[in-house]
Amino acid sequence: MGLLDTISGIEIAESHRPWPRVLVSGEGWQQAIDQLSAGRFALLGLWADPPTIHMGLFNGADGDAAIVSYACKSGKFPSVGAHHAPAIRLERAINDLFGLEALNATDTRPWLDLGFWNVRYPLGEKAAVRKQVPYKFLPAEGEGLHQIPVGPVHAGIIEPGHFRFSANGEYVVRLEQRLGWVHKGIESLMEGAPLEQAAKLAARTSGDSTVAYAFAFALAAEAAMQLKVPLRASYLRALMAELERLANHFGDIGAICNDASFSLMQAQCAILRERTLRAAEAGFGHRLMMDVIVPGGVSRDIAPRGLAEAAALVATVRSVFPKLVELYDNTASLQDRTVTTGIVKPELAMQFGAGGFVGRASGRAFDARRALAYAPYNELSFEVPVLDAGDVNARVWLRIREVEQSLLLIRQILAAMPSGDIRVPIAATRSCEGVAVTEAFRGDVLVWLKFDSKGQVARCHLRDASWFQWPLLEAAIEGNIVADFPLCNKSFNCSYSGHDL
Amino acid sequence: MRKSLFEGLIHGALTERPPALDEMALAELATKVERVARVKLGRSLSIRQVDAGSCNGCELEIHALNNAFYDLERFGLRFVASPRHADVLMVTGPVTRNMREALERTYGATPDPKWVVAVGSCAANGGIFAESYAVEGGVKDVIPVDLHIAGCPPSPTDLLKGLLALLEHLDR
């Protein structure tokens, strides 16, 4: 319990698993904030369960995680964001959804509430609708600066978001994001939902990471209910998670190159992506493998030919992918676009606790499969590639290295696939809480889950890796030219839906 | 690079035969598409995709239409960057309250004649998100819809069937 030694708690929540959750007073809350701002802990999440605010903490030094909870006094809590910037947007979202206010916050503008809802504070004490006021973008002052507003509807088949560029000629002086457009109210739909329905909602938080979300949701539910999942189910879950990672990495590598006008890579990578999705469909009956992972195990066993299809996919990728890597590496005009473009400084990646390729391409060696190892990854051998250049090129190379690791993992999983049951029945559940983190292709997904006395979901919080990556994109683009923004953006490939919830 | 391009010449194409037309889509379209428009546009349609609140699952499969296996452009269908260049709006997701105005303005910016294709279960009626305070409902609750393509998400083959039915109908 190294992490909690530095924080004075009042009492430990009894039914919270697997990490400890401790209720703190103002003093303990401040100690946690101090540890964050000193860089000793990383913020895993900040969410509300009125009247309580929960803060997820991770200590990289000993791989320890815990949750610190503060009971708001008349709807207010001391701001974390005022001392630790990564919490700012989370606090703004908490205020929009719950009406709980961060005291002395530096930024009190709304975040998810864009002024179109019929209700204010939909998850808290509901209030009259907020008056539409023009959103105040942060200023950028200087001679000859101009603004370029982009979105929410973008050119291309992508999700909606608004970007406000302040540019000096071609150079970006400041980028400010405004998100929340695809806010669907997932956390409110979770309240009172039966377990099965809640798992479906979790699986539709961000479609590209549906396996990772369903995985995290299932692990959190199983932790709360103290369920042990059959080994075969656990291996099938990892097989799906790695197939999902492969499919997305292929898509990303191709799309990044395409944004540098090198469409040959896009065409080749799209073929590999399609082959991966077809292997997924052959094995699990759904191209994105939606709703296969459920609390208690998996909803269906892999089809008889699924294992052979997965093995064939690995063989195909092994013969084709190295040639594409060589092509990427030897195309000077492509490298000219990606090398030294959109650099994320290692200090920032560390401060924001950035996960996924964004963090690992900037020296932060965090991968939930290793740092917060969950079954079956604790039994599998793999490397966590880390680079430190932090540019678009590093984020491409990181994906390339991760593709190689995923292939190794799939081979191990196929070779060791245990036989036996794939699901255990869910026993009646009563007032308990669970938390889990899984590694989606873009980074760590956190799910916190609380069951009420009837076994229904009382509260569920889903935190996408994008929360701590989006702000870094604002930093990465500074000083780059506007025309490189699509390239930088694609190299991050943050989720809009996963962030907006 | 020359090597890969050369390999492309000697290997057979990956592109697959088009799927059979979707009968249900044909029936839905039969009542809606006008003859005048058919004459004007022939068999070539420009599609603008709009995400009005989707989980991004549908976008992934729409993207897949461009890969070598489905090769959408061989049918005269292509994705364009602006609604001003589009004949078809392909809308995904439940329409969130936050996106309603943006969708209406995109529809307004698309020149006539135009068609709206609602893609996915959420676009039909809000799907799993229908009851939320943050969701308006399906696409038809905000703008007129000509064709629904069902699925969560619909596979590229399902998408192709629907779009080919639209083309076929224009052609008749």
Boltz contact constraints between the chains, C-beta under 6 A:
constraints:
  - contact:
      token1: [A, 114]
      token2: [B, 98]
      max_distance: 6.0
  - contact:
      token1: [A, 116]
      token2: [B, 97]
      max_distance: 6.0
  - contact:
      token1: [A, 116]
      token2: [B, 98]
      max_distance: 6.0
  - contact:
      token1: [A, 117]
      token2: [B, 97]
      max_distance: 6.0
  - contact:
      token1: [A, 119]
      token2: [B, 133]
      max_distance: 6.0
  - contact:
      token1: [A, 122]
      token2: [B, 133]
      max_distance: 6.0
  - contact:
      token1: [A, 152]
      token2: [B, 102]
      max_distance: 6.0
  - contact:
      token1: [A, 153]
      token2: [B, 102]
      max_distance: 6.0
  - contact:
      token1: [A, 153]
      token2: [B, 106]
      max_distance: 6.0
  - contact:
      token1: [A, 155]
      token2: [B, 81]
      max_distance: 6.0
  - contact:
      token1: [A, 157]
      token2: [B, 49]
      max_distance: 6.0
  - contact:
      token1: [A, 157]
      token2: [B, 59]
      max_distance: 6.0
  - contact:
      token1: [A, 157]
      token2: [B, 62]
      max_distance: 6.0
  - contact:
      token1: [A, 157]
      token2: [B, 63]
      max_distance: 6.0
  - contact:
      token1: [A, 159]
      token2: [B, 51]
      max_distance: 6.0
  - contact:
      token1: [A, 159]
      token2: [B, 56]
      max_distance: 6.0
  - contact:
      token1: [A, 160]
      token2: [B, 51]
      max_distance: 6.0
  - contact:
      token1: [A, 180]
      token2: [B, 98]
      max_distance: 6.0
  - contact:
      token1: [A, 181]
      token2: [B, 98]
      max_distance: 6.0
  - contact:
      token1: [A, 181]
      token2: [B, 99]
      max_distance: 6.0
  - contact:
      token1: [A, 182]
      token2: [B, 53]
      max_distance: 6.0
  - contact:
      token1: [A, 182]
      token2: [B, 96]
      max_distance: 6.0
  - contact:
      token1: [A, 183]
      token2: [B, 98]
      max_distance: 6.0
  - contact:
      token1: [A, 183]
      token2: [B, 134]
      max_distance: 6.0
  - contact:
      token1: [A, 184]
      token2: [B, 53]
      max_distance: 6.0
  - contact:
      token1: [A, 184]
      token2: [B, 96]
      max_distance: 6.0
  - contact:
      token1: [A, 184]
      token2: [B, 129]
      max_distance: 6.0
  - contact:
      token1: [A, 184]
      token2: [B, 132]
      max_distance: 6.0
  - contact:
      token1: [A, 184]
      token2: [B, 134]
      max_distance: 6.0
  - contact:
      token1: [A, 184]
      token2: [B, 135]
      max_distance: 6.0
  - contact:
      token1: [A, 185]
      token2: [B, 132]
      max_distance: 6.0
  - contact:
      token1: [A, 185]
      token2: [B, 133]
      max_distance: 6.0
  - contact:
      token1: [A, 185]
      token2: [B, 134]
      max_distance: 6.0
  - contact:
      token1: [A, 189]
      token2: [B, 132]
      max_distance: 6.0
  - contact:
      token1: [A, 204]
      token2: [B, 55]
      max_distance: 6.0
  - contact:
      token1: [A, 207]
      token2: [B, 55]
      max_distance: 6.0
  - contact:
      token1: [A, 207]
      token2: [B, 56]
      max_distance: 6.0
  - contact:
      token1: [A, 207]
      token2: [B, 57]
      max_distance: 6.0
  - contact:
      token1: [A, 208]
      token2: [B, 56]
      max_distance: 6.0
  - contact:
      token1: [A, 208]
      token2: [B, 60]
      max_distance: 6.0
  - contact:
      token1: [A, 270]
      token2: [B, 67]
      max_distance: 6.0
  - contact:
      token1: [A, 271]
      token2: [B, 68]
      max_distance: 6.0
  - contact:
      token1: [A, 274]
      token2: [B, 67]
      max_distance: 6.0
  - contact:
      token1: [A, 274]
      token2: [B, 69]
      max_distance: 6.0
  - contact:
      token1: [A, 288]
      token2: [B, 57]
      max_distance: 6.0
  - contact:
      token1: [A, 327]
      token2: [B, 1]
      max_distance: 6.0
  - contact:
      token1: [A, 497]
      token2: [B, 55]
      max_distance: 6.0
  - contact:
      token1: [A, 497]
      token2: [B, 56]
      max_distance: 6.0
